[in-house]
């Protein structure tokens, strides 16, 4: 009887020891942390995704440059979903959801309209490029600026060069938007971002002219 009791106690102790041997390391082991990609490319995708409205970051200085006589601006959102078919015909592809609406800033001298300014993100080689486009009441380009970008210095220098930006001045939606800048040399490494800026600007011109925005100005 005593031998059975002793054997039972010994067996229970052995089982308990086995359980503790497995459980204690589990309880004391540090929790497994989720791996997060914090590389430059991952952060660019997270924070530079061309979604939402692009802010016009430097309205005071830009307005003075684009429309020196302007005294005020008024914001307006153009909903263009009813023009989807026409937009697709003009840009030769199906427009995205963001391309069926555009936030415009109307510039005035007193009550006299001078033109509009619009900002938008386009997808460059290394992330979002924020472009600002200004047009007059005849729907001609008054000026273009690059307000933010993540491109390498070589590409950024081209995109922000006066020769490249002035190439667009005076253009209309019917103009040739392929860059043939004789003033600057565009390196092969910059071509993708140059094409993105040109395409984005032309799309903005289409959005601004697909309806007569001056009827209610």
C-alpha positions as CSV (number, residue, x, y, z in Angstrom):
1,X,0.0,0.0,0.0
2,X,2.8,2.4,1.0
3,X,4.7,1.5,-2.2
4,X,1.7,2.3,-4.3
5,X,1.1,5.6,-2.5
6,X,4.8,6.5,-2.9
7,X,4.7,5.5,-6.6
8,X,1.6,7.7,-7.2
9,X,3.2,10.7,-5.5
10,X,6.4,10.2,-7.4
11,X,4.5,10.0,-10.7
12,X,2.5,13.1,-9.9
13,X,5.6,15.0,-9.1
14,X,7.2,13.9,-12.3
15,X,4.2,15.0,-14.4
16,X,4.1,18.3,-12.6
17,X,7.8,18.8,-13.2
18,X,7.3,18.1,-16.9
19,X,4.5,20.6,-17.2
20,X,6.5,23.3,-15.4
21,X,9.5,22.6,-17.6
22,X,7.4,23.3,-20.7
23,X,5.2,26.1,-19.3
24,X,7.8,28.2,-17.5
25,X,10.0,28.9,-20.6
26,X,6.8,29.8,-22.4
27,X,5.8,32.2,-19.7
28,X,9.2,33.8,-19.4
29,X,10.0,33.9,-23.1
30,X,9.8,37.4,-24.6
31,X,6.8,38.0,-27.0
32,X,7.4,37.7,-30.7
33,X,7.4,41.1,-32.3
34,X,5.9,41.8,-35.7
35,X,8.5,42.7,-38.3
36,X,7.8,46.1,-39.9
37,X,9.4,47.3,-43.1
38,X,10.8,50.8,-42.4
39,X,12.9,51.0,-45.6
40,X,12.8,54.2,-47.7
41,X,10.7,52.5,-50.3
42,X,8.1,51.3,-47.8
43,X,7.8,54.7,-46.2
44,X,7.5,56.3,-49.6
45,X,4.6,54.0,-50.5
46,X,2.9,54.7,-47.1
47,X,3.2,58.5,-47.0
48,X,3.6,59.5,-50.6
49,X,0.7,57.6,-52.1
50,X,-1.1,60.0,-54.4
51,X,-4.4,59.9,-52.6
52,X,-6.6,62.7,-51.3
53,X,-6.3,66.3,-52.3
54,X,-2.9,67.8,-52.7
55,X,-2.5,71.0,-50.7
56,X,-1.3,74.2,-52.2
57,X,1.6,74.8,-49.9
58,X,2.9,78.2,-50.8
59,X,-0.1,80.3,-51.9
60,X,1.3,83.7,-51.0
61,X,4.5,83.5,-52.9
62,X,3.1,81.4,-55.8
63,X,0.2,83.8,-56.3
64,X,2.5,86.8,-56.4
65,X,4.5,85.0,-59.1
66,X,1.6,83.7,-61.2
67,X,-0.8,86.6,-60.9
68,X,1.1,89.7,-59.5
69,X,-2.1,91.9,-59.5
70,X,-4.2,89.3,-57.6
71,X,-5.9,90.5,-54.4
72,X,-7.7,87.4,-53.3
73,X,-8.4,83.7,-54.0
74,X,-11.5,81.5,-53.7
75,X,-11.5,77.8,-53.4
76,X,-13.9,75.6,-55.4
77,X,-14.2,71.8,-55.9
78,X,-15.1,70.7,-59.5
79,X,-17.0,67.4,-59.5
80,X,-16.4,66.0,-63.0
81,X,-17.8,62.5,-62.8
82,X,-20.4,63.2,-65.4
83,X,-17.5,64.0,-67.8
84,X,-15.7,60.7,-67.4
85,X,-16.2,59.6,-71.0
86,X,-14.9,62.9,-72.3
87,X,-11.9,62.8,-70.0
88,X,-11.1,59.3,-71.0
89,X,-11.2,60.3,-74.7
90,X,-8.8,63.2,-74.1
91,X,-6.2,61.5,-71.9
92,X,-6.4,58.2,-73.8
93,X,-7.1,56.0,-70.8
94,X,-9.7,55.5,-68.1
95,X,-9.5,58.2,-65.5
96,X,-8.9,57.3,-61.8
97,X,-11.4,58.3,-59.2
98,X,-9.1,61.2,-58.3
99,X,-9.2,62.4,-61.9
100,X,-13.0,63.0,-61.8
101,X,-12.7,65.9,-59.4
102,X,-10.2,68.8,-58.9
103,X,-9.8,71.5,-56.2
104,X,-9.2,74.8,-57.8
105,X,-8.2,78.2,-56.4
106,X,-9.6,81.1,-58.4
107,X,-7.5,84.2,-58.4
108,X,-9.1,87.7,-58.5
109,X,-8.2,91.3,-58.7
110,X,-11.1,92.8,-56.9
111,X,-14.0,91.0,-58.6
112,X,-12.2,90.5,-61.9
113,X,-11.1,86.9,-62.4
114,X,-7.5,86.4,-63.4
115,X,-7.1,82.6,-63.6
116,X,-6.9,79.5,-61.5
117,X,-4.2,77.6,-59.5
118,X,-4.4,73.8,-58.9
119,X,-2.0,71.4,-57.1
120,X,-1.8,67.7,-57.7
121,X,0.5,64.7,-56.9
122,X,1.9,62.6,-59.6
123,X,3.9,59.4,-59.3
124,X,7.6,59.9,-59.8
125,X,10.4,57.4,-59.9
126,X,11.1,57.7,-56.1
127,X,7.7,58.8,-54.7
128,X,5.1,61.5,-55.1
129,X,5.9,64.7,-57.0
130,X,3.7,67.7,-56.1
131,X,3.1,70.0,-59.0
132,X,1.3,73.4,-59.1
133,X,-0.3,74.6,-62.3
134,X,-1.6,78.1,-63.0
135,X,-3.8,79.0,-66.0
136,X,-5.4,82.3,-67.1
137,X,-9.1,82.8,-68.1
138,X,-8.2,81.8,-71.7
139,X,-7.1,78.4,-70.4
140,X,-3.4,79.0,-71.1
141,X,-0.6,78.0,-68.8
142,X,0.7,81.0,-66.8
143,X,3.2,79.0,-64.8
144,X,4.2,75.7,-63.3
145,X,6.1,74.9,-60.0
146,X,7.3,71.8,-58.3
147,X,6.5,72.2,-54.6
148,X,7.7,68.8,-53.3
149,X,9.5,65.7,-54.6
150,X,11.8,62.9,-53.5
151,X,13.8,62.5,-56.7
152,X,17.6,62.3,-56.7
153,X,19.4,65.6,-57.0
154,X,20.1,65.1,-60.7
155,X,16.4,64.6,-61.5
156,X,15.2,67.3,-59.1
157,X,17.6,69.8,-60.7
158,X,16.0,69.1,-64.1
159,X,12.4,69.2,-62.9
160,X,13.0,72.5,-61.0
161,X,15.1,74.2,-63.7
162,X,13.7,77.3,-65.4
163,X,14.2,75.8,-68.8
164,X,11.9,72.9,-68.0
165,X,9.2,74.8,-66.1
166,X,9.0,77.7,-68.7
167,X,8.5,75.1,-71.5
168,X,4.9,74.8,-70.4
169,X,4.1,78.5,-70.3
170,X,1.5,79.6,-72.9
171,X,0.4,76.0,-73.6
172,X,-3.3,75.1,-74.0
173,X,-4.9,71.7,-73.7
174,X,-4.4,71.2,-77.5
175,X,-0.7,71.9,-77.4
176,X,2.1,69.3,-77.8
177,X,2.9,68.3,-74.2
178,X,5.9,66.1,-75.0
179,X,8.9,67.9,-73.8
180,X,11.3,69.0,-76.5
181,X,13.3,71.4,-74.2
182,X,16.3,72.7,-76.1
183,X,17.4,74.7,-73.1
184,X,18.2,71.7,-71.0
185,X,19.4,68.1,-71.4
186,X,17.1,65.4,-69.9
187,X,19.1,62.4,-68.7
188,X,17.7,58.9,-69.2
189,X,17.4,58.5,-65.4
190,X,15.0,61.4,-65.2
191,X,12.8,60.4,-68.1
192,X,10.2,58.5,-66.0
193,X,9.7,61.4,-63.6
194,X,9.7,64.0,-66.5
195,X,7.0,62.0,-68.3
196,X,5.0,61.7,-65.0
197,X,5.1,65.5,-64.6
198,X,4.2,66.2,-68.2
199,X,1.3,63.7,-68.1
200,X,0.0,65.0,-64.8
201,X,0.0,68.6,-66.1
202,X,-1.8,67.7,-69.3
203,X,-4.4,65.7,-67.3
204,X,-4.9,68.8,-65.1
205,X,-5.5,70.9,-68.2
206,X,-8.1,68.4,-69.4
207,X,-9.8,68.5,-66.1
208,X,-9.8,72.3,-66.1
209,X,-11.2,72.6,-69.7
210,X,-13.6,69.6,-69.9
211,X,-16.3,72.1,-68.9
212,X,-16.5,75.9,-69.0
213,X,-15.3,76.8,-65.5
214,X,-15.7,80.6,-66.2
215,X,-19.5,80.5,-66.7
216,X,-20.1,80.8,-62.9
217,X,-16.9,82.6,-62.0
